[in-house]
Amino acid sequence: MYIALRSSAGTALLEVPVQDLKTFLQNTETLVPQGAESRCIEWDTELANLLAES
C-alpha cells in the first residue's frame, strides 16, 4: 500500500506492506477500541499545546 503525505514543506510517499498495516491497525484497536478515542486524550491540554505553538 502506498501512503502519500503532503505539506507545504514537501511530499513523502511511503510504501507499507498491507499485512503490516493491517496488524498495526488491529493492535491499535485492541489498545484503544473504536469509539473510545476521546477518553484517551486530554483535550484541554492538547488545545493549550497547539495554541502555545502558534
mmCIF entry with sequence, helices, sheets and N, C-alpha, C, O atoms, coordinates in Angstrom:
data_MODEL
# 
_entry.id   MODEL 
# 
_entity.id                         1 
_entity.type                       polymer 
_entity.pdbx_number_of_molecules   1 
# 
_entity_poly.entity_id                      1 
_entity_poly.type                           'polypeptide(L)' 
_entity_poly.nstd_linkage                   no 
_entity_poly.nstd_monomer                   no 
_entity_poly.pdbx_seq_one_letter_code       MYIALRSSAGTALLEVPVQDLKTFLQNTETLVPQGAESRCIEWDTELANLLAES 
_entity_poly.pdbx_seq_one_letter_code_can   MYIALRSSAGTALLEVPVQDLKTFLQNTETLVPQGAESRCIEWDTELANLLAES 
_entity_poly.pdbx_strand_id                 A 
# 
loop_
_entity_poly_seq.entity_id 
_entity_poly_seq.num 
_entity_poly_seq.mon_id 
_entity_poly_seq.hetero 
1 1  MET n 
1 2  TYR n 
1 3  ILE n 
1 4  ALA n 
1 5  LEU n 
1 6  ARG n 
1 7  SER n 
1 8  SER n 
1 9  ALA n 
1 10 GLY n 
1 11 THR n 
1 12 ALA n 
1 13 LEU n 
1 14 LEU n 
1 15 GLU n 
1 16 VAL n 
1 17 PRO n 
1 18 VAL n 
1 19 GLN n 
1 20 ASP n 
1 21 LEU n 
1 22 LYS n 
1 23 THR n 
1 24 PHE n 
1 25 LEU n 
1 26 GLN n 
1 27 ASN n 
1 28 THR n 
1 29 GLU n 
1 30 THR n 
1 31 LEU n 
1 32 VAL n 
1 33 PRO n 
1 34 GLN n 
1 35 GLY n 
1 36 ALA n 
1 37 GLU n 
1 38 SER n 
1 39 ARG n 
1 40 CYS n 
1 41 ILE n 
1 42 GLU n 
1 43 TRP n 
1 44 ASP n 
1 45 THR n 
1 46 GLU n 
1 47 LEU n 
1 48 ALA n 
1 49 ASN n 
1 50 LEU n 
1 51 LEU n 
1 52 ALA n 
1 53 GLU n 
1 54 SER n 
# 
_struct_asym.id          A 
_struct_asym.entity_id   1 
# 
loop_
_struct_conf.conf_type_id 
_struct_conf.id 
_struct_conf.pdbx_PDB_helix_id 
_struct_conf.beg_label_comp_id 
_struct_conf.beg_label_asym_id 
_struct_conf.beg_label_seq_id 
_struct_conf.pdbx_beg_PDB_ins_code 
_struct_conf.end_label_comp_id 
_struct_conf.end_label_asym_id 
_struct_conf.end_label_seq_id 
_struct_conf.pdbx_end_PDB_ins_code 
_struct_conf.beg_auth_comp_id 
_struct_conf.beg_auth_asym_id 
_struct_conf.beg_auth_seq_id 
_struct_conf.end_auth_comp_id 
_struct_conf.end_auth_asym_id 
_struct_conf.end_auth_seq_id 
_struct_conf.pdbx_PDB_helix_class 
_struct_conf.details 
_struct_conf.pdbx_PDB_helix_length 
HELX_P HELX_P1 AA1 VAL A 18 ? LEU A 31 ? VAL A 18 LEU A 31 1 ? 14 
HELX_P HELX_P2 AA2 GLU A 37 ? CYS A 40 ? GLU A 37 CYS A 40 5 ? 4  
HELX_P HELX_P3 AA3 TRP A 43 ? GLU A 53 ? TRP A 43 GLU A 53 1 ? 11 
# 
_struct_conf_type.id          HELX_P 
_struct_conf_type.criteria    ? 
_struct_conf_type.reference   ? 
# 
_struct_sheet.id               AA1 
_struct_sheet.type             ? 
_struct_sheet.number_strands   2 
_struct_sheet.details          ? 
# 
_struct_sheet_order.sheet_id     AA1 
_struct_sheet_order.range_id_1   1 
_struct_sheet_order.range_id_2   2 
_struct_sheet_order.offset       ? 
_struct_sheet_order.sense        anti-parallel 
# 
loop_
_struct_sheet_range.sheet_id 
_struct_sheet_range.id 
_struct_sheet_range.beg_label_comp_id 
_struct_sheet_range.beg_label_asym_id 
_struct_sheet_range.beg_label_seq_id 
_struct_sheet_range.pdbx_beg_PDB_ins_code 
_struct_sheet_range.end_label_comp_id 
_struct_sheet_range.end_label_asym_id 
_struct_sheet_range.end_label_seq_id 
_struct_sheet_range.pdbx_end_PDB_ins_code 
_struct_sheet_range.beg_auth_comp_id 
_struct_sheet_range.beg_auth_asym_id 
_struct_sheet_range.beg_auth_seq_id 
_struct_sheet_range.end_auth_comp_id 
_struct_sheet_range.end_auth_asym_id 
_struct_sheet_range.end_auth_seq_id 
AA1 1 TYR A 2  ? SER A 7  ? TYR A 2  SER A 7  
AA1 2 GLY A 10 ? GLU A 15 ? GLY A 10 GLU A 15 
# 
loop_
_atom_site.group_PDB 
_atom_site.id 
_atom_site.type_symbol 
_atom_site.label_atom_id 
_atom_site.label_alt_id 
_atom_site.label_comp_id 
_atom_site.label_asym_id 
_atom_site.label_entity_id 
_atom_site.label_seq_id 
_atom_site.pdbx_PDB_ins_code 
_atom_site.Cartn_x 
_atom_site.Cartn_y 
_atom_site.Cartn_z 
_atom_site.occupancy 
_atom_site.B_iso_or_equiv 
_atom_site.pdbx_formal_charge 
_atom_site.auth_seq_id 
_atom_site.auth_comp_id 
_atom_site.auth_asym_id 
_atom_site.auth_atom_id 
_atom_site.pdbx_PDB_model_num 
ATOM 1   N N  . MET A 1 1  ? 0.852   -1.144 0.000  1.00 0.00 ? 1  MET A N  1 
ATOM 2   C CA . MET A 1 1  ? 0.000   0.000  0.000  1.00 0.00 ? 1  MET A CA 1 
ATOM 3   C C  . MET A 1 1  ? 0.911   1.224  0.000  1.00 0.00 ? 1  MET A C  1 
ATOM 4   O O  . MET A 1 1  ? 1.964   1.231  0.638  1.00 0.00 ? 1  MET A O  1 
ATOM 5   N N  . TYR A 1 2  ? 0.496   2.240  -0.713 1.00 0.00 ? 2  TYR A N  1 
ATOM 6   C CA . TYR A 1 2  ? 1.216   3.496  -0.739 1.00 0.00 ? 2  TYR A CA 1 
ATOM 7   C C  . TYR A 1 2  ? 0.452   4.534  0.070  1.00 0.00 ? 2  TYR A C  1 
ATOM 8   O O  . TYR A 1 2  ? -0.771  4.633  -0.021 1.00 0.00 ? 2  TYR A O  1 
ATOM 9   N N  . ILE A 1 3  ? 1.183   5.299  0.855  1.00 0.00 ? 3  ILE A N  1 
ATOM 10  C CA . ILE A 1 3  ? 0.589   6.378  1.639  1.00 0.00 ? 3  ILE A CA 1 
ATOM 11  C C  . ILE A 1 3  ? 1.335   7.650  1.274  1.00 0.00 ? 3  ILE A C  1 
ATOM 12  O O  . ILE A 1 3  ? 2.554   7.728  1.428  1.00 0.00 ? 3  ILE A O  1 
ATOM 13  N N  . ALA A 1 4  ? 0.602   8.646  0.790  1.00 0.00 ? 4  ALA A N  1 
ATOM 14  C CA . ALA A 1 4  ? 1.202   9.920  0.417  1.00 0.00 ? 4  ALA A CA 1 
ATOM 15  C C  . ALA A 1 4  ? 0.931   10.937 1.518  1.00 0.00 ? 4  ALA A C  1 
ATOM 16  O O  . ALA A 1 4  ? -0.209  11.127 1.942  1.00 0.00 ? 4  ALA A O  1 
ATOM 17  N N  . LEU A 1 5  ? 1.997   11.585 1.970  1.00 0.00 ? 5  LEU A N  1 
ATOM 18  C CA . LEU A 1 5  ? 1.890   12.649 2.964  1.00 0.00 ? 5  LEU A CA 1 
ATOM 19  C C  . LEU A 1 5  ? 2.362   13.937 2.301  1.00 0.00 ? 5  LEU A C  1 
ATOM 20  O O  . LEU A 1 5  ? 3.427   13.976 1.685  1.00 0.00 ? 5  LEU A O  1 
ATOM 21  N N  . ARG A 1 6  ? 1.564   14.983 2.434  1.00 0.00 ? 6  ARG A N  1 
ATOM 22  C CA . ARG A 1 6  ? 1.918   16.254 1.799  1.00 0.00 ? 6  ARG A CA 1 
ATOM 23  C C  . ARG A 1 6  ? 1.810   17.393 2.800  1.00 0.00 ? 6  ARG A C  1 
ATOM 24  O O  . ARG A 1 6  ? 0.932   17.406 3.662  1.00 0.00 ? 6  ARG A O  1 
ATOM 25  N N  . SER A 1 7  ? 2.712   18.337 2.668  1.00 0.00 ? 7  SER A N  1 
ATOM 26  C CA . SER A 1 7  ? 2.652   19.569 3.445  1.00 0.00 ? 7  SER A CA 1 
ATOM 27  C C  . SER A 1 7  ? 3.294   20.663 2.611  1.00 0.00 ? 7  SER A C  1 
ATOM 28  O O  . SER A 1 7  ? 3.760   20.417 1.498  1.00 0.00 ? 7  SER A O  1 
ATOM 29  N N  . SER A 1 8  ? 3.316   21.858 3.149  1.00 0.00 ? 8  SER A N  1 
ATOM 30  C CA . SER A 1 8  ? 3.966   22.947 2.419  1.00 0.00 ? 8  SER A CA 1 
ATOM 31  C C  . SER A 1 8  ? 5.471   22.714 2.289  1.00 0.00 ? 8  SER A C  1 
ATOM 32  O O  . SER A 1 8  ? 6.119   23.294 1.418  1.00 0.00 ? 8  SER A O  1 
ATOM 33  N N  . ALA A 1 9  ? 6.020   21.868 3.152  1.00 0.00 ? 9  ALA A N  1 
ATOM 34  C CA . ALA A 1 9  ? 7.459   21.568 3.118  1.00 0.00 ? 9  ALA A CA 1 
ATOM 35  C C  . ALA A 1 9  ? 7.825   20.516 2.078  1.00 0.00 ? 9  ALA A C  1 
ATOM 36  O O  . ALA A 1 9  ? 8.995   20.383 1.721  1.00 0.00 ? 9  ALA A O  1 
ATOM 37  N N  . GLY A 1 10 ? 6.833   19.764 1.585  1.00 0.00 ? 10 GLY A N  1 
ATOM 38  C CA . GLY A 1 10 ? 7.138   18.745 0.588  1.00 0.00 ? 10 GLY A CA 1 
ATOM 39  C C  . GLY A 1 10 ? 6.196   17.563 0.659  1.00 0.00 ? 10 GLY A C  1 
ATOM 40  O O  . GLY A 1 10 ? 5.156   17.609 1.315  1.00 0.00 ? 10 GLY A O  1 
ATOM 41  N N  . THR A 1 11 ? 6.584   16.505 -0.031 1.00 0.00 ? 11 THR A N  1 
ATOM 42  C CA . THR A 1 11 ? 5.766   15.304 -0.143 1.00 0.00 ? 11 THR A CA 1 
ATOM 43  C C  . THR A 1 11 ? 6.613   14.083 0.195  1.00 0.00 ? 11 THR A C  1 
ATOM 44  O O  . THR A 1 11 ? 7.796   14.018 -0.138 1.00 0.00 ? 11 THR A O  1 
ATOM 45  N N  . ALA A 1 12 ? 5.992   13.129 0.854  1.00 0.00 ? 12 ALA A N  1 
ATOM 46  C CA . ALA A 1 12 ? 6.638   11.847 1.134  1.00 0.00 ? 12 ALA A CA 1 
ATOM 47  C C  . ALA A 1 12 ? 5.698   10.746 0.664  1.00 0.00 ? 12 ALA A C  1 
ATOM 48  O O  . ALA A 1 12 ? 4.499   10.780 0.940  1.00 0.00 ? 12 ALA A O  1 
ATOM 49  N N  . LEU A 1 13 ? 6.246   9.781  -0.039 1.00 0.00 ? 13 LEU A N  1 
ATOM 50  C CA . LEU A 1 13 ? 5.475   8.627  -0.479 1.00 0.00 ? 13 LEU A CA 1 
ATOM 51  C C  . LEU A 1 13 ? 6.019   7.407  0.256  1.00 0.00 ? 13 LEU A C  1 
ATOM 52  O O  . LEU A 1 13 ? 7.178   7.024  0.091  1.00 0.00 ? 13 LEU A O  1 
ATOM 53  N N  . LEU A 1 14 ? 5.157   6.808  1.069  1.00 0.00 ? 14 LEU A N  1 
ATOM 54  C CA . LEU A 1 14 ? 5.555   5.651  1.869  1.00 0.00 ? 14 LEU A CA 1 
ATOM 55  C C  . LEU A 1 14 ? 4.962   4.390  1.271  1.00 0.00 ? 14 LEU A C  1 
ATOM 56  O O  . LEU A 1 14 ? 3.817   4.387  0.818  1.00 0.00 ? 14 LEU A O  1 
ATOM 57  N N  . GLU A 1 15 ? 5.734   3.332  1.269  1.00 0.00 ? 15 GLU A N  1 
ATOM 58  C CA . GLU A 1 15 ? 5.241   2.035  0.829  1.00 0.00 ? 15 GLU A CA 1 
ATOM 59  C C  . GLU A 1 15 ? 5.229   1.117  2.047  1.00 0.00 ? 15 GLU A C  1 
ATOM 60  O O  . GLU A 1 15 ? 6.256   0.912  2.694  1.00 0.00 ? 15 GLU A O  1 
ATOM 61  N N  . VAL A 1 16 ? 4.051   0.567  2.349  1.00 0.00 ? 16 VAL A N  1 
ATOM 62  C CA . VAL A 1 16 ? 3.881   -0.262 3.537  1.00 0.00 ? 16 VAL A CA 1 
ATOM 63  C C  . VAL A 1 16 ? 3.233   -1.580 3.118  1.00 0.00 ? 16 VAL A C  1 
ATOM 64  O O  . VAL A 1 16 ? 2.215   -1.578 2.426  1.00 0.00 ? 16 VAL A O  1 
ATOM 65  N N  . PRO A 1 17 ? 3.818   -2.704 3.534  1.00 0.00 ? 17 PRO A N  1 
ATOM 66  C CA . PRO A 1 17 ? 3.151   -3.979 3.239  1.00 0.00 ? 17 PRO A CA 1 
ATOM 67  C C  . PRO A 1 17 ? 1.758   -4.001 3.876  1.00 0.00 ? 17 PRO A C  1 
ATOM 68  O O  . PRO A 1 17 ? 1.601   -3.633 5.040  1.00 0.00 ? 17 PRO A O  1 
ATOM 69  N N  . VAL A 1 18 ? 0.767   -4.423 3.127  1.00 0.00 ? 18 VAL A N  1 
ATOM 70  C CA . VAL A 1 18 ? -0.626  -4.414 3.596  1.00 0.00 ? 18 VAL A CA 1 
ATOM 71  C C  . VAL A 1 18 ? -0.777  -5.195 4.894  1.00 0.00 ? 18 VAL A C  1 
ATOM 72  O O  . VAL A 1 18 ? -1.476  -4.739 5.799  1.00 0.00 ? 18 VAL A O  1 
ATOM 73  N N  . GLN A 1 19 ? -0.156  -6.337 5.011  1.00 0.00 ? 19 GLN A N  1 
ATOM 74  C CA . GLN A 1 19 ? -0.300  -7.145 6.228  1.00 0.00 ? 19 GLN A CA 1 
ATOM 75  C C  . GLN A 1 19 ? 0.257   -6.408 7.439  1.00 0.00 ? 19 GLN A C  1 
ATOM 76  O O  . GLN A 1 19 ? -0.319  -6.482 8.524  1.00 0.00 ? 19 GLN A O  1 
ATOM 77  N N  . ASP A 1 20 ? 1.372   -5.696 7.267  1.00 0.00 ? 20 ASP A N  1 
ATOM 78  C CA . ASP A 1 20 ? 1.930   -4.923 8.385  1.00 0.00 ? 20 ASP A CA 1 
ATOM 79  C C  . ASP A 1 20 ? 0.972   -3.827 8.820  1.00 0.00 ? 20 ASP A C  1 
ATOM 80  O O  . ASP A 1 20 ? 0.789   -3.598 10.016 1.00 0.00 ? 20 ASP A O  1 
ATOM 81  N N  . LEU A 1 21 ? 0.362   -3.150 7.861  1.00 0.00 ? 21 LEU A N  1 
ATOM 82  C CA . LEU A 1 21 ? -0.601  -2.098 8.178  1.00 0.00 ? 21 LEU A CA 1 
ATOM 83  C C  . LEU A 1 21 ? -1.831  -2.684 8.874  1.00 0.00 ? 21 LEU A C  1 
ATOM 84  O O  . LEU A 1 21 ? -2.341  -2.109 9.836  1.00 0.00 ? 21 LEU A O  1 
ATOM 85  N N  . LYS A 1 22 ? -2.295  -3.820 8.386  1.00 0.00 ? 22 LYS A N  1 
ATOM 86  C CA . LYS A 1 22 ? -3.454  -4.484 8.993  1.00 0.00 ? 22 LYS A CA 1 
ATOM 87  C C  . LYS A 1 22 ? -3.151  -4.865 10.439 1.00 0.00 ? 22 LYS A C  1 
ATOM 88  O O  . LYS A 1 22 ? -3.979  -4.645 11.323 1.00 0.00 ? 22 LYS A O  1 
ATOM 89  N N  . THR A 1 23 ? -1.978  -5.430 10.687 1.00 0.00 ? 23 THR A N  1 
ATOM 90  C CA . THR A 1 23 ? -1.575  -5.810 12.037 1.00 0.00 ? 23 THR A CA 1 
ATOM 91  C C  . THR A 1 23 ? -1.485  -4.587 12.946 1.00 0.00 ? 23 THR A C  1 
ATOM 92  O O  . THR A 1 23 ? -1.950  -4.615 14.086 1.00 0.00 ? 23 THR A O  1 
ATOM 93  N N  . PHE A 1 24 ? -0.882  -3.514 12.431 1.00 0.00 ? 24 PHE A N  1 
ATOM 94  C CA . PHE A 1 24 ? -0.770  -2.266 13.199 1.00 0.00 ? 24 PHE A CA 1 
ATOM 95  C C  . PHE A 1 24 ? -2.150  -1.752 13.593 1.00 0.00 ? 24 PHE A C  1 
ATOM 96  O O  . PHE A 1 24 ? -2.368  -1.381 14.746 1.00 0.00 ? 24 PHE A O  1 
ATOM 97  N N  . LEU A 1 25 ? -3.074  -1.729 12.648 1.00 0.00 ? 25 LEU A N  1 
ATOM 98  C CA . LEU A 1 25 ? -4.419  -1.221 12.934 1.00 0.00 ? 25 LEU A CA 1 
ATOM 99  C C  . LEU A 1 25 ? -5.166  -2.115 13.917 1.00 0.00 ? 25 LEU A C  1 
ATOM 100 O O  . LEU A 1 25 ? -5.894  -1.617 14.776 1.00 0.00 ? 25 LEU A O  1 
ATOM 101 N N  . GLN A 1 26 ? -4.995  -3.422 13.800 1.00 0.00 ? 26 GLN A N  1 
ATOM 102 C CA . GLN A 1 26 ? -5.635  -4.341 14.744 1.00 0.00 ? 26 GLN A CA 1 
ATOM 103 C C  . GLN A 1 26 ? -5.078  -4.141 16.154 1.00 0.00 ? 26 GLN A C  1 
ATOM 104 O O  . GLN A 1 26 ? -5.832  -4.131 17.127 1.00 0.00 ? 26 GLN A O  1 
ATOM 105 N N  . ASN A 1 27 ? -3.763  -3.984 16.261 1.00 0.00 ? 27 ASN A N  1 
ATOM 106 C CA . ASN A 1 27 ? -3.134  -3.748 17.563 1.00 0.00 ? 27 ASN A CA 1 
ATOM 107 C C  . ASN A 1 27 ? -3.587  -2.421 18.155 1.00 0.00 ? 27 ASN A C  1 
ATOM 108 O O  . ASN A 1 27 ? -3.821  -2.318 19.359 1.00 0.00 ? 27 ASN A O  1 
ATOM 109 N N  . THR A 1 28 ? -3.709  -1.404 17.303 1.00 0.00 ? 28 THR A N  1 
ATOM 110 C CA . THR A 1 28 ? -4.163  -0.098 17.757 1.00 0.00 ? 28 THR A CA 1 
ATOM 111 C C  . THR A 1 28 ? -5.583  -0.178 18.292 1.00 0.00 ? 28 THR A C  1 
ATOM 112 O O  . THR A 1 28 ? -5.887  0.402  19.335 1.00 0.00 ? 28 THR A O  1 
ATOM 113 N N  . GLU A 1 29 ? -6.457  -0.894 17.585 1.00 0.00 ? 29 GLU A N  1 
ATOM 114 C CA . GLU A 1 29 ? -7.845  -1.017 18.029 1.00 0.00 ? 29 GLU A CA 1 
ATOM 115 C C  . GLU A 1 29 ? -7.950  -1.821 19.320 1.00 0.00 ? 29 GLU A C  1 
ATOM 116 O O  . GLU A 1 29 ? -8.861  -1.593 20.116 1.00 0.00 ? 29 GLU A O  1 
ATOM 117 N N  . THR A 1 30 ? -7.036  -2.751 19.535 1.00 0.00 ? 30 THR A N  1 
ATOM 118 C CA . THR A 1 30 ? -7.015  -3.506 20.796 1.00 0.00 ? 30 THR A CA 1 
ATOM 119 C C  . THR A 1 30 ? -6.696  -2.568 21.960 1.00 0.00 ? 30 THR A C  1 
ATOM 120 O O  . THR A 1 30 ? -7.304  -2.660 23.027 1.00 0.00 ? 30 THR A O  1 
ATOM 121 N N  . LEU A 1 31 ? -5.731  -1.660 21.742 1.00 0.00 ? 31 LEU A N  1 
ATOM 122 C CA . LEU A 1 31 ? -5.340  -0.720 22.795 1.00 0.00 ? 31 LEU A CA 1 
ATOM 123 C C  . LEU A 1 31 ? -6.392  0.359  23.036 1.00 0.00 ? 31 LEU A C  1 
ATOM 124 O O  . LEU A 1 31 ? -6.670  0.732  24.176 1.00 0.00 ? 31 LEU A O  1 
ATOM 125 N N  . VAL A 1 32 ? -6.973  0.856  21.935 1.00 0.00 ? 32 VAL A N  1 
ATOM 126 C CA . VAL A 1 32 ? -7.974  1.925  22.014 1.00 0.00 ? 32 VAL A CA 1 
ATOM 127 C C  . VAL A 1 32 ? -9.149  1.510  21.131 1.00 0.00 ? 32 VAL A C  1 
ATOM 128 O O  . VAL A 1 32 ? -9.142  1.766  19.927 1.00 0.00 ? 32 VAL A O  1 
ATOM 129 N N  . PRO A 1 33 ? -10.154 0.871  21.726 1.00 0.00 ? 33 PRO A N  1 
ATOM 130 C CA . PRO A 1 33 ? -11.287 0.398  20.935 1.00 0.00 ? 33 PRO A CA 1 
ATOM 131 C C  . PRO A 1 33 ? -11.998 1.553  20.208 1.00 0.00 ? 33 PRO A C  1 
ATOM 132 O O  . PRO A 1 33 ? -12.013 2.694  20.670 1.00 0.00 ? 33 PRO A O  1 
ATOM 133 N N  . GLN A 1 34 ? -12.574 1.215  19.074 1.00 0.00 ? 34 GLN A N  1 
ATOM 134 C CA . GLN A 1 34 ? -13.302 2.190  18.284 1.00 0.00 ? 34 GLN A CA 1 
ATOM 135 C C  . GLN A 1 34 ? -14.375 2.859  19.142 1.00 0.00 ? 34 GLN A C  1 
ATOM 136 O O  . GLN A 1 34 ? -15.145 2.182  19.823 1.00 0.00 ? 34 GLN A O  1 
ATOM 137 N N  . GLY A 1 35 ? -14.420 4.187  19.104 1.00 0.00 ? 35 GLY A N  1 
ATOM 138 C CA . GLY A 1 35 ? -15.375 4.941  19.894 1.00 0.00 ? 35 GLY A CA 1 
ATOM 139 C C  . GLY A 1 35 ? -14.842 5.381  21.247 1.00 0.00 ? 35 GLY A C  1 
ATOM 140 O O  . GLY A 1 35 ? -15.467 6.203  21.917 1.00 0.00 ? 35 GLY A O  1 
ATOM 141 N N  . ALA A 1 36 ? -13.696 4.847  21.660 1.00 0.00 ? 36 ALA A N  1 
ATOM 142 C CA . ALA A 1 36 ? -13.120 5.180  22.965 1.00 0.00 ? 36 ALA A CA 1 
ATOM 143 C C  . ALA A 1 36 ? -11.974 6.175  22.855 1.00 0.00 ? 36 ALA A C  1 
ATOM 144 O O  . ALA A 1 36 ? -11.326 6.480  23.856 1.00 0.00 ? 36 ALA A O  1 
ATOM 145 N N  . GLU A 1 37 ? -11.716 6.682  21.663 1.00 0.00 ? 37 GLU A N  1 
ATOM 146 C CA . GLU A 1 37 ? -10.567 7.557  21.438 1.00 0.00 ? 37 GLU A CA 1 
ATOM 147 C C  . GLU A 1 37 ? -10.591 8.796  22.334 1.00 0.00 ? 37 GLU A C  1 
ATOM 148 O O  . GLU A 1 37 ? -9.559  9.196  22.872 1.00 0.00 ? 37 GLU A O  1 
ATOM 149 N N  . SER A 1 38 ? -11.757 9.396  22.493 1.00 0.00 ? 38 SER A N  1 
ATOM 150 C CA . SER A 1 38 ? -11.841 10.650 23.243 1.00 0.00 ? 38 SER A CA 1 
ATOM 151 C C  . SER A 1 38 ? -11.508 10.467 24.720 1.00 0.00 ? 38 SER A C  1 
ATOM 152 O O  . SER A 1 38 ? -11.145 11.433 25.392 1.00 0.00 ? 38 SER A O  1 
ATOM 153 N N  . ARG A 1 39 ? -11.623 9.260  25.228 1.00 0.00 ? 39 ARG A N  1 
ATOM 154 C CA . ARG A 1 39 ? -11.264 9.008  26.630 1.00 0.00 ? 39 ARG A CA 1 
ATOM 155 C C  . ARG A 1 39 ? -9.760  8.940  26.829 1.00 0.00 ? 39 ARG A C  1 
ATOM 156 O O  . ARG A 1 39 ? -9.289  8.971  27.966 1.00 0.00 ? 39 ARG A O  1 
ATOM 157 N N  . CYS A 1 40 ? -8.999  8.846  25.745 1.00 0.00 ? 40 CYS A N  1 
ATOM 158 C CA . CYS A 1 40 ? -7.546  8.691  25.836 1.00 0.00 ? 40 CYS A CA 1 
ATOM 159 C C  . CYS A 1 40 ? -6.798  10.001 25.593 1.00 0.00 ? 40 CYS A C  1 
ATOM 160 O O  . CYS A 1 40 ? -5.567  10.025 25.626 1.00 0.00 ? 40 CYS A O  1 
ATOM 161 N N  . ILE A 1 41 ? -7.524  11.079 25.353 1.00 0.00 ? 41 ILE A N  1 
ATOM 162 C CA . ILE A 1 41 ? -6.893  12.353 25.024 1.00 0.00 ? 41 ILE A CA 1 
ATOM 163 C C  . ILE A 1 41 ? -7.340  13.403 26.026 1.00 0.00 ? 41 ILE A C  1 
ATOM 164 O O  . ILE A 1 41 ? -8.530  13.529 26.315 1.00 0.00 ? 41 ILE A O  1 
ATOM 165 N N  . GLU A 1 42 ? -6.393  14.149 26.549 1.00 0.00 ? 42 GLU A N  1 
ATOM 166 C CA . GLU A 1 42 ? -6.698  15.279 27.418 1.00 0.00 ? 42 GLU A CA 1 
ATOM 167 C C  . GLU A 1 42 ? -6.876  16.488 26.512 1.00 0.00 ? 42 GLU A C  1 
ATOM 168 O O  . GLU A 1 42 ? -5.908  17.183 26.207 1.00 0.00 ? 42 GLU A O  1 
ATOM 169 N N  . TRP A 1 43 ? -8.111  16.745 26.080 1.00 0.00 ? 43 TRP A N  1 
ATOM 170 C CA . TRP A 1 43 ? -8.384  17.756 25.054 1.00 0.00 ? 43 TRP A CA 1 
ATOM 171 C C  . TRP A 1 43 ? -7.936  19.146 25.468 1.00 0.00 ? 43 TRP A C  1 
ATOM 172 O O  . TRP A 1 43 ? -7.376  19.869 24.644 1.00 0.00 ? 43 TRP A O  1 
ATOM 173 N N  . ASP A 1 44 ? -8.157  19.544 26.699 1.00 0.00 ? 44 ASP A N  1 
ATOM 174 C CA . ASP A 1 44 ? -7.758  20.879 27.135 1.00 0.00 ? 44 ASP A CA 1 
ATOM 175 C C  . ASP A 1 44 ? -6.240  21.050 27.064 1.00 0.00 ? 44 ASP A C  1 
ATOM 176 O O  . ASP A 1 44 ? -5.746  22.094 26.639 1.00 0.00 ? 44 ASP A O  1 
ATOM 177 N N  . THR A 1 45 ? -5.514  20.028 27.478 1.00 0.00 ? 45 THR A N  1 
ATOM 178 C CA . THR A 1 45 ? -4.053  20.073 27.426 1.00 0.00 ? 45 THR A CA 1 
ATOM 179 C C  . THR A 1 45 ? -3.566  20.131 25.984 1.00 0.00 ? 45 THR A C  1 
ATOM 180 O O  . THR A 1 45 ? -2.675  20.917 25.660 1.00 0.00 ? 45 THR A O  1 
ATOM 181 N N  . GLU A 1 46 ? -4.143  19.310 25.123 1.00 0.00 ? 46 GLU A N  1 
ATOM 182 C CA . GLU A 1 46 ? -3.729  19.301 23.716 1.00 0.00 ? 46 GLU A CA 1 
ATOM 183 C C  . GLU A 1 46 ? -4.024  20.634 23.042 1.00 0.00 ? 46 GLU A C  1 
ATOM 184 O O  . GLU A 1 46 ? -3.204  21.137 22.274 1.00 0.00 ? 46 GLU A O  1 
ATOM 185 N N  . LEU A 1 47 ? -5.183  21.204 23.324 1.00 0.00 ? 47 LEU A N  1 
ATOM 186 C CA . LEU A 1 47 ? -5.544  22.500 22.738 1.00 0.00 ? 47 LEU A CA 1 
ATOM 187 C C  . LEU A 1 47 ? -4.580  23.578 23.235 1.00 0.00 ? 47 LEU A C  1 
ATOM 188 O O  . LEU A 1 47 ? -4.135  24.414 22.449 1.00 0.00 ? 47 LEU A O  1 
ATOM 189 N N  . ALA A 1 48 ? -4.260  23.569 24.507 1.00 0.00 ? 48 ALA A N  1 
ATOM 190 C CA . ALA A 1 48 ? -3.321  24.541 25.048 1.00 0.00 ? 48 ALA A CA 1 
ATOM 191 C C  . ALA A 1 48 ? -1.955  24.408 24.380 1.00 0.00 ? 48 ALA A C  1 
ATOM 192 O O  . ALA A 1 48 ? -1.312  25.411 24.070 1.00 0.00 ? 48 ALA A O  1 
ATOM 193 N N  . ASN A 1 49 ? -1.514  23.171 24.160 1.00 0.00 ? 49 ASN A N  1 
ATOM 194 C CA . ASN A 1 49 ? -0.225  22.945 23.473 1.00 0.00 ? 49 ASN A CA 1 
ATOM 195 C C  . ASN A 1 49 ? -0.267  23.486 22.044 1.00 0.00 ? 49 ASN A C  1 
ATOM 196 O O  . ASN A 1 49 ? 0.680   24.132 21.595 1.00 0.00 ? 49 ASN A O  1 
ATOM 197 N N  . LEU A 1 50 ? -1.344  23.228 21.343 1.00 0.00 ? 50 LEU A N  1 
ATOM 198 C CA . LEU A 1 50 ? -1.467  23.709 19.962 1.00 0.00 ? 50 LEU A CA 1 
ATOM 199 C C  . LEU A 1 50 ? -1.463  25.234 19.908 1.00 0.00 ? 50 LEU A C  1 
ATOM 200 O O  . LEU A 1 50 ? -0.804  25.830 19.057 1.00 0.00 ? 50 LEU A O  1 
ATOM 201 N N  . LEU A 1 51 ? -2.197  25.856 20.814 1.00 0.00 ? 51 LEU A N  1 
ATOM 202 C CA . LEU A 1 51 ? -2.276  27.309 20.824 1.00 0.00 ? 51 LEU A CA 1 
ATOM 203 C C  . LEU A 1 51 ? -0.947  27.945 21.229 1.00 0.00 ? 51 LEU A C  1 
ATOM 204 O O  . LEU A 1 51 ? -0.622  29.037 20.765 1.00 0.00 ? 51 LEU A O  1 
ATOM 205 N N  . ALA A 1 52 ? -0.183  27.284 22.081 1.00 0.00 ? 52 ALA A N  1 
ATOM 206 C CA . ALA A 1 52 ? 1.108   27.792 22.506 1.00 0.00 ? 52 ALA A CA 1 
ATOM 207 C C  . ALA A 1 52 ? 2.138   27.768 21.384 1.00 0.00 ? 52 ALA A C  1 
ATOM 208 O O  . ALA A 1 52 ? 3.081   28.559 21.381 1.00 0.00 ? 52 ALA A O  1 
ATOM 209 N N  . GLU A 1 53 ? 1.953   26.852 20.427 1.00 0.00 ? 53 GLU A N  1 
ATOM 210 C CA . GLU A 1 53 ? 2.895   26.718 19.316 1.00 0.00 ? 53 GLU A CA 1 
ATOM 211 C C  . GLU A 1 53 ? 2.672   27.781 18.244 1.00 0.00 ? 53 GLU A C  1 
ATOM 212 O O  . GLU A 1 53 ? 3.569   28.022 17.437 1.00 0.00 ? 53 GLU A O  1 
ATOM 213 N N  . SER A 1 54 ? 1.501   28.425 18.211 1.00 0.00 ? 54 SER A N  1 
ATOM 214 C CA . SER A 1 54 ? 1.225   29.375 17.137 1.00 0.00 ? 54 SER A CA 1 
ATOM 215 C C  . SER A 1 54 ? 1.537   30.795 17.537 1.00 0.00 ? 54 SER A C  1 
ATOM 216 O O  . SER A 1 54 ? 1.357   31.715 16.739 1.00 0.00 ? 54 SER A O  1 
# 
